[in-house]
Amino acid sequence: QVQLVEPGGGLVQPGGSLRPSCTASGFTFSVYPMTWVRRPPGKGVEWVSYINSGGDSTDYADSVKGRFTISRDNAKNTLYLHMNSLKPEDTAVYYCYTQIGHGEDWVYWGQGTQVTVAS
């Protein structure tokens, strides 16, 4: 059974930092790319960042480039999103996901973690 578990997010002041994580089970984590997306309140889903299976290729949305860093620890089956210099507009529910086969039936999502940036 594939599972992506995201422990609780948090509340942080503008300019602060958080590091959401996503722990995988039920599949060979080290073989598959991983992605973070977010859903701001009242808005649609936004793509945030991507990392390949080996962790040596990453990509970021322009809105987070230079502030966020995606990483993974394949020995711990865990994905991270290091978020620095947080802004109120980063407030959102953050989701990790992966696709381990062809078609939407093979897309798996974490349950989401709330990140709130407010003073």
PASEBA-1860 file (N, C-alpha, C; in nm, 3 decimals):
! residues 119
1> QVQLVEPG> 0.085/-0.119/0.000/0.000/0.000/0.000/0.089/0.124/0.000 ~ 0.074/0.205/-0.104/0.154/0.326/-0.116/0.102/0.432/-0.020 ~ 0.191/0.491/0.056/0.153/0.600/0.146/0.259/0.710/0.141 ~ 0.212/0.833/0.145/0.298/0.950/0.159/0.244/1.026/0.280 ~ 0.324/1.033/0.385/0.278/1.092/0.510/0.354/1.222/0.536 ~ 0.279/1.326/0.556/0.337/1.457/0.583/0.305/1.497/0.726 ~ 0.403/1.500/0.813/0.379/1.548/0.950/0.333/1.692/0.949 ~ 0.282/1.740/1.060/0.223/1.872/1.070/0.312/1.984/1.023
9> GGLVQPGG> 0.250/2.087/0.963/0.323/2.204/0.916/0.349/2.299/1.030 ~ 0.306/2.423/1.013/0.327/2.514/1.123/0.294/2.657/1.089 ~ 0.304/2.740/1.192/0.283/2.884/1.181/0.418/2.951/1.201 ~ 0.453/3.042/1.111/0.582/3.109/1.119/0.564/3.255/1.080 ~ 0.648/3.340/1.136/0.642/3.482/1.101/0.708/3.507/0.966 ~ 0.670/3.613/0.899/0.737/3.648/0.773/0.888/3.657/0.793 ~ 0.959/3.603/0.697/1.104/3.598/0.706/1.156/3.473/0.773 ~ 1.068/3.394/0.830/1.108/3.274/0.901/1.128/3.155/0.808
17> SLRPSCTA> 1.151/3.038/0.870/1.181/2.916/0.796/1.098/2.799/0.849 ~ 1.071/2.705/0.760/1.007/2.579/0.795/1.063/2.471/0.704 ~ 1.049/2.346/0.747/1.094/2.235/0.665/0.992/2.122/0.667 ~ 0.888/2.133/0.585/0.795/2.020/0.575/0.866/1.896/0.522 ~ 0.816/1.779/0.560/0.871/1.654/0.511/0.759/1.564/0.461 ~ 0.799/1.461/0.389/0.704/1.366/0.328/0.771/1.230/0.331 ~ 0.720/1.138/0.413/0.780/1.007/0.427/0.700/0.904/0.349 ~ 0.769/0.829/0.265/0.704/0.737/0.173/0.716/0.593/0.221
25> SGFTFSVY> 0.615/0.513/0.184/0.619/0.369/0.209/0.536/0.300/0.103 ~ 0.561/0.170/0.085/0.482/0.090/-0.008/0.533/0.088/-0.151 ~ 0.643/0.158/-0.178/0.704/0.154/-0.311/0.852/0.188/-0.295 ~ 0.927/0.167/-0.402/1.071/0.191/-0.397/1.097/0.339/-0.419 ~ 1.102/0.411/-0.309/1.111/0.557/-0.310/1.226/0.607/-0.396 ~ 1.340/0.540/-0.389/1.461/0.589/-0.454/1.456/0.587/-0.605 ~ 1.355/0.523/-0.661/1.346/0.508/-0.807/1.266/0.621/-0.873 ~ 1.185/0.691/-0.795/1.087/0.782/-0.855/1.111/0.928/-0.820
33> PMTWVRRP> 1.087/1.017/-0.918/1.091/1.160/-0.889/0.980/1.196/-0.791 ~ 0.996/1.310/-0.727/0.897/1.359/-0.633/0.870/1.507/-0.661 ~ 0.753/1.550/-0.623/0.709/1.687/-0.651/0.637/1.744/-0.530 ~ 0.656/1.873/-0.507/0.576/1.949/-0.410/0.485/2.044/-0.487 ~ 0.360/2.051/-0.445/0.267/2.151/-0.494/0.203/2.215/-0.370 ~ 0.129/2.323/-0.394/0.060/2.388/-0.283/-0.074/2.444/-0.329 ~ -0.164/2.459/-0.233/-0.293/2.519/-0.261/-0.313/2.634/-0.165 ~ -0.294/2.758/-0.211/-0.321/2.874/-0.124/-0.470/2.884/-0.095
41> PGKGVEWV> -0.508/2.951/0.011/-0.650/2.962/0.045/-0.727/3.029/-0.067 ~ -0.834/2.966/-0.111/-0.920/3.022/-0.213/-0.865/3.017/-0.354 ~ -0.754/2.947/-0.375/-0.692/2.942/-0.507/-0.671/2.798/-0.552 ~ -0.627/2.783/-0.675/-0.600/2.651/-0.727/-0.462/2.600/-0.689 ~ -0.436/2.479/-0.730/-0.308/2.416/-0.697/-0.196/2.480/-0.778 ~ -0.085/2.506/-0.712/0.034/2.562/-0.776/0.149/2.462/-0.767 ~ 0.219/2.442/-0.874/0.339/2.360/-0.872/0.450/2.437/-0.803 ~ 0.525/2.372/-0.714/0.629/2.439/-0.636/0.769/2.392/-0.673
49> SYINSGGD> 0.790/2.260/-0.672/0.926/2.213/-0.692/0.926/2.065/-0.730 ~ 1.035/2.025/-0.795/1.054/1.888/-0.845/1.195/1.842/-0.812 ~ 1.208/1.712/-0.786/1.341/1.654/-0.768/1.341/1.517/-0.834 ~ 1.452/1.485/-0.902/1.458/1.354/-0.967/1.489/1.245/-0.865 ~ 1.493/1.121/-0.912/1.507/1.009/-0.819/1.638/1.013/-0.742 ~ 1.743/1.054/-0.806/1.873/1.056/-0.740/1.900/1.181/-0.659 ~ 1.816/1.281/-0.675/1.832/1.404/-0.600/1.929/1.503/-0.659 ~ 1.980/1.476/-0.779/2.080/1.565/-0.838/2.023/1.657/-0.944
57> STDYADSV> 1.893/1.655/-0.964/1.828/1.747/-1.057/1.703/1.800/-0.992 ~ 1.693/1.932/-0.985/1.579/1.996/-0.920/1.526/2.110/-1.006 ~ 1.405/2.152/-0.976/1.346/2.265/-1.047/1.250/2.334/-0.951 ~ 1.229/2.465/-0.974/1.147/2.544/-0.883/1.058/2.641/-0.958 ~ 0.944/2.669/-0.900/0.861/2.778/-0.950/0.934/2.909/-0.927 ~ 0.912/3.004/-1.018/0.978/3.134/-1.003/0.946/3.200/-0.869 ~ 0.827/3.177/-0.820/0.784/3.242/-0.695/0.862/3.196/-0.573 ~ 0.928/3.080/-0.581/1.001/3.027/-0.464/1.150/3.013/-0.491
65> KGRFTISR> 1.191/3.035/-0.615/1.332/3.016/-0.651/1.422/3.106/-0.567 ~ 1.527/3.048/-0.514/1.620/3.122/-0.428/1.581/3.123/-0.282 ~ 1.458/3.082/-0.251/1.412/3.078/-0.111/1.385/2.936/-0.063 ~ 1.339/2.850/-0.152/1.306/2.712/-0.117/1.411/2.618/-0.177 ~ 1.437/2.509/-0.106/1.525/2.405/-0.156/1.459/2.269/-0.132 ~ 1.447/2.192/-0.239/1.391/2.058/-0.229/1.508/1.960/-0.211 ~ 1.488/1.859/-0.128/1.591/1.756/-0.111/1.524/1.625/-0.074 ~ 1.600/1.519/-0.081/1.548/1.388/-0.045/1.658/1.306/0.020
73> DNAKNTLY> 1.615/1.216/0.110/1.705/1.120/0.172/1.651/0.982/0.135 ~ 1.708/0.922/0.035/1.657/0.794/-0.013/1.677/0.682/0.089 ~ 1.773/0.696/0.178/1.792/0.595/0.283/1.679/0.599/0.385 ~ 1.618/0.717/0.399/1.508/0.734/0.495/1.372/0.743/0.426 ~ 1.371/0.727/0.293/1.245/0.736/0.217/1.170/0.866/0.245 ~ 1.245/0.974/0.254/1.184/1.101/0.294/1.223/1.214/0.200 ~ 1.124/1.294/0.170/1.137/1.414/0.088/1.124/1.535/0.178 ~ 1.199/1.640/0.148/1.194/1.762/0.228/1.172/1.884/0.140
81> LHMNSLKP> 1.121/1.989/0.203/1.115/2.120/0.136/1.165/2.223/0.238 ~ 1.286/2.270/0.216/1.344/2.369/0.305/1.296/2.507/0.260 ~ 1.215/2.570/0.342/1.155/2.697/0.306/1.215/2.808/0.391 ~ 1.279/2.902/0.327/1.340/3.016/0.395/1.278/3.146/0.346 ~ 1.302/3.253/0.420/1.251/3.387/0.384/1.103/3.380/0.347 ~ 1.027/3.316/0.431/0.885/3.295/0.401/0.808/3.425/0.398 ~ 0.710/3.428/0.308/0.624/3.544/0.288/0.480/3.504/0.316 ~ 0.395/3.601/0.349/0.253/3.567/0.371/0.191/3.495/0.251
89> EDTAVYYC> 0.235/3.527/0.130/0.179/3.462/0.012/0.223/3.316/-0.003 ~ 0.314/3.270/0.082/0.349/3.128/0.084/0.249/3.046/0.167 ~ 0.158/3.113/0.234/0.056/3.042/0.312/-0.025/2.951/0.221 ~ -0.030/2.824/0.255/-0.098/2.725/0.170/-0.094/2.590/0.239 ~ -0.172/2.498/0.184/-0.155/2.357/0.218/-0.056/2.300/0.116 ~ 0.049/2.238/0.166/0.154/2.183/0.081/0.138/2.031/0.071 ~ 0.145/1.983/-0.052/0.128/1.841/-0.081/0.252/1.787/-0.154 ~ 0.293/1.668/-0.116/0.392/1.596/-0.196/0.317/1.495/-0.282
97> YTQIGHGE> 0.373/1.466/-0.399/0.314/1.360/-0.479/0.419/1.293/-0.566 ~ 0.383/1.174/-0.614/0.468/1.102/-0.705/0.380/1.020/-0.799 ~ 0.436/0.982/-0.910/0.367/0.895/-1.004/0.456/0.776/-1.031 ~ 0.405/0.656/-1.004/0.489/0.537/-1.013/0.450/0.446/-1.129 ~ 0.362/0.493/-1.216/0.322/0.417/-1.333/0.252/0.508/-1.431 ~ 0.204/0.449/-1.542/0.136/0.528/-1.644/-0.011/0.547/-1.607 ~ -0.057/0.669/-1.614/-0.196/0.698/-1.587/-0.221/0.752/-1.448 ~ -0.338/0.813/-1.434/-0.370/0.880/-1.307/-0.386/0.784/-1.191
105> DWVYWGQG> -0.414/0.658/-1.219/-0.428/0.560/-1.110/-0.297/0.539/-1.035 ~ -0.186/0.582/-1.096/-0.055/0.559/-1.037/0.001/0.686/-0.975 ~ -0.083/0.788/-0.957/-0.042/0.911/-0.890/-0.082/0.903/-0.743 ~ 0.012/0.929/-0.656/-0.012/0.921/-0.512/0.021/1.054/-0.447 ~ -0.066/1.094/-0.351/-0.054/1.223/-0.285/-0.036/1.206/-0.135 ~ 0.039/1.297/-0.076/0.037/1.308/0.069/-0.093/1.372/0.114 ~ -0.116/1.372/0.245/-0.243/1.424/0.296/-0.242/1.576/0.305 ~ -0.127/1.636/0.288/-0.117/1.781/0.293/-0.077/1.830/0.430
113> TQVTVAS> 0.000/1.938/0.432/0.039/1.999/0.559/0.020/2.150/0.547 ~ -0.043/2.208/0.649/-0.074/2.352/0.646/0.049/2.433/0.687 ~ 0.085/2.527/0.604/0.190/2.624/0.635/0.126/2.762/0.636 ~ 0.138/2.830/0.748/0.081/2.964/0.762/0.192/3.062/0.797 ~ 0.202/3.167/0.717/0.303/3.271/0.738/0.229/3.398/0.776 ~ 0.242/3.437/0.902/0.170/3.554/0.952/0.243/3.610/1.072 ~ 0.228/3.740/1.091/0.294/3.804/1.206/0.199/3.810/1.324
END
